[in-house]
Amino acid sequence: MTVYVVGHKSPDTDSVTAAIAYAGLKKTLGMDAVAACQGELNPETQMVLDKFGFSAPEIVTDAAGKQIILVDHGDLAQAPDNLADGELLEVVDHHKIGDVSTNGPIFFYTKPVGCTGTILKELYDVNKVDIPANIAGILLCAILSDTVMFKSPTCTDEDKKACDELAKTAGVTDMEALAMEMFKAKSAVDGVPAKDLLFRDYKDFDMGGKKIGIGQLELVDLSLIEDIRDDLYKAVEEVKADGRHSVFLMLTDIMKEGTDLMVVSDDPSVVEKAFGKKLEGKTVWVDGMMSRKKQAVPPLQEAFSA
């Protein structure tokens, strides 16, 4: 039976490349595994796959009747629909442990590193399987993306070491140039509908029993979205109106290393509780905020649970 290796909803570079890389490893080890994703690729991920010669994985959004391996997530809200009607075989992730459960023991591997790609590099090594150059290339890109070229607080020495080794295998001599090529692709906003930009990297969370949405748009310069800020805010309002208590859009400036946080909430005071800054208008600048996982979710979780 075919096993589908699939990343989270709103697929990003880590989730897509992790699916490709882990399916490749599993296939080498004898499993009939194929990579899958849950939606269309964003510009950065498309650039990465094109650069290293991969096609987009097939889209799988329903787990019913399928054998599934989850990568880069362990939350039901991010998993394919009807996961309980399929068979979950494994989880490989670098986030907090979510609410996915199983009837029996499975292989569940998670580590506090900056990227699932770092864990997959380790799994290739542990299984004594040589990483093909093109797989090394996409895993390198995933780590550079998730750690924002090592600027994110999620970045560890293990991520940096993995990048050094993957770059050699992939034949990449200038990681910084590769990262900038990716960031420029990630910053592509011209002609893209505001709601698509919001959902480019978006996740829903349960915080204190409330449904909270957090999107992130990483840009080399916030001036790129100056003309569409009102459209983005309307998109946030629409998504919030669809049964959510709050929706936050992180407009992250990669070069300035901070985030202009756009907020639509039933209780705007939660921003001050979480970040020590009062919301004035539609956004609040949070200096140094680069990571949703480490710098946005934990303080908001605490604020909503207080």
Rosetta blueprint (number, residue, H / E / L):
1 M L
2 T L
3 V E
4 Y E
5 V E
6 V E
7 G L
8 H L
9 K L
10 S L
11 P L
12 D L
13 T H
14 D H
15 S H
16 V H
17 T H
18 A H
19 A H
20 I H
21 A H
22 Y H
23 A H
24 G H
25 L H
26 K H
27 K H
28 T H
29 L L
30 G L
31 M L
32 D L
33 A E
34 V E
35 A E
36 A E
37 C E
38 Q L
39 G L
40 E L
41 L L
42 N L
43 P H
44 E H
45 T H
46 Q H
47 M H
48 V H
49 L H
50 D H
51 K H
52 F H
53 G L
54 F L
55 S L
56 A L
57 P L
58 E E
59 I E
60 V L
61 T L
62 D E
63 A L
64 A L
65 G L
66 K L
67 Q E
68 I E
69 I E
70 L E
71 V E
72 D L
73 H L
74 G L
75 D L
76 L L
77 A L
78 Q L
79 A L
80 P L
81 D E
82 N L
83 L H
84 A H
85 D H
86 G L
87 E E
88 L E
89 L E
90 E E
91 V E
92 V E
93 D E
94 H L
95 H L
96 K L
97 I L
98 G L
99 D L
100 V L
101 S L
102 T L
103 N L
104 G L
105 P L
106 I L
107 F E
108 F E
109 Y E
110 T E
111 K L
112 P L
113 V L
114 G L
115 C L
116 T H
117 G H
118 T H
119 I H
120 L H
121 K H
122 E H
123 L H
124 Y H
125 D H
126 V H
127 N L
128 K L
129 V L
130 D L
131 I L
132 P L
133 A H
134 N H
135 I H
136 A H
137 G H
138 I H
139 L H
140 L H
141 C H
142 A H
143 I H
144 L H
145 S H
146 D H
147 T L
148 V L
149 M L
150 F L
151 K L
152 S L
153 P L
154 T L
155 C L
156 T L
157 D H
158 E H
159 D H
160 K H
161 K H
162 A H
163 C H
164 D H
165 E H
166 L H
167 A H
168 K H
169 T H
170 A H
171 G L
172 V L
173 T L
174 D L
175 M H
176 E H
177 A H
178 L H
179 A H
180 M H
181 E H
182 M H
183 F H
184 K H
185 A H
186 K H
187 S L
188 A L
189 V L
190 D L
191 G L
192 V L
193 P L
194 A H
195 K H
196 D H
197 L H
198 L H
199 F H
200 R H
201 D H
202 Y E
203 K E
204 D E
205 F E
206 D E
207 M E
208 G L
209 G L
210 K E
211 K E
212 I E
213 G E
214 I E
215 G E
216 Q E
217 L E
218 E E
219 L E
220 V L
221 D L
222 L H
223 S H
224 L H
225 I H
226 E H
227 D H
228 I H
229 R H
230 D H
231 D H
232 L H
233 Y H
234 K H
235 A H
236 V H
237 E H
238 E H
239 V H
240 K H
241 A H
242 D L
243 G L
244 R L
245 H L
246 S E
247 V E
248 F E
249 L E
250 M E
251 L E
252 T E
253 D E
254 I L
255 M L
256 K L
257 E L
258 G E
259 T E
260 D E
261 L E
262 M E
263 V E
264 V E
265 S E
266 D L
267 D L
268 P L
269 S H
270 V H
271 V H
272 E H
273 K H
274 A H
275 F H
276 G L
277 K L
278 K L
279 L L
280 E E
281 G L
282 K L
283 T E
284 V E
285 W E
286 V E
287 D E
288 G L
289 M L
290 M L
291 S L
292 R H
293 K H
294 K H
295 Q H
296 A H
297 V H
298 P H
299 P H
300 L H
301 Q H
302 E H
303 A H
304 F H
305 S H
306 A L
